[in-house]
Amino acid sequence: MTVETTIPAWQAAGDSVLRQQVLVLYLATSALDSWVVGWSQYDGTGLTSPTTGDSDEPPYDSGVAALRDGWRLLQAAQLIPPVGGHEYDVSFLKHEFIFERIVEVRAEA
């Protein structure tokens, strides 16, 4: 995937660089094929500026769907058992999966 964008002044026009896009998916369970309950996206290309809460629909239905679309899994959620008596406490979203995609960015002429 190659996109065109403005790159730093020290880059020559027409040069290309690699930029990272990051996708954080919070899933319903620790299984990568469970449904998405929360998400965040970050775009190192500068082409988009996604923010938390800017969509009612997740970018993917599951972590597996993100993999099928070319995202690479960087980190899976650590499975930490709840302390006895606190199994139903409300806290942070614990099934966090972090994905990345590397995109080639070419300077505008």
N, C-alpha and C positions, 0 to 999 in steps of 0.2 A: 504494500500500500504506500503510495507516494502522494504527498499533498504539497501545496505551495503555500508559503507563509513568509513573513518577514523574519529574518534571522539576524543575529548581532552584527554590528558594523564591521567587526574584524573578519567576518566571513565574506568571501568574494561572491558576487552575484552568480547564480547558477550552481554554486557548491551545494552539496547536500550533507545533512547531519542527521543523526538518529536522535529521536526524542521519545520519552517514555510516557505512556498513558497508564493510569492506575485505576483499578476498579476494586472496591471493597464491598463484598456481599455478606450480609448477615443472614444465615439460613435458619430454618425452623428447628433443625436438629444438626447433629454432627455429620450427617451423611451428605456428601457433595451433591446428591441428586434430590435433596429435599427443597422445598420452595423457599423463595427469597422473602424475608420479612423486613429488611432494611438494606440500604445501599448508599454509597458515595462514589463519585467519580472525580478524577483529577486529570487534566490534560496538559502535559508538558509541551505540546506543540504550540499552544497559544491560540489554536483555531476556535476552541469553544471554552466557555467558562461555566461548567456545570456547578450547581450549588445544591446542598442538601435540601430536600423538600421541593425541588423545582419540577417534580413529576409525581403523579399519583400511581404510575405504572413502573415497576422495576424494569431495568434494561434487559434482564433475562429472567426466566422462570426458575432457574436453578443454576448451581455452579457448573454442572455438566453442560448446560446450554452455553455458558460462557466459554468453556473449553472448546466446544464444537465450533465456536465463532472465531477461534484463533487466540483467545486470551491464554496466557500461561499462568499456572498456579504457582505463587511464590511462597505462601504461608497458609497453613491450615490451622484451625482453632485447636488450642490445647484442651484436652479433655480433663477437666478438674472436677472430681466428684464433690457434691455439696456436703457441707458439714452436717452431721446428724441434727435433725430438728429444724433445719433451714432449707429443706428441699423446695419449698414453695415461696421463698422470699423473692421479691422483685428486685432486680439489679441490672447490670449492664447486659447487652446482647452478647452472649458467650460463644456463639457459633460463627466466628468471623473468619472469612476467607479472603486473602488478598491476591489479586491477579494483576498482571502487567501485559502490555502490548507495546512493542517497539515499532515506531512509525518513522519512515524516512521523510524528512522535511527538506524541501528545495527552496532556495531564495527566489523571490520574485525578481524578474528582470527589470 
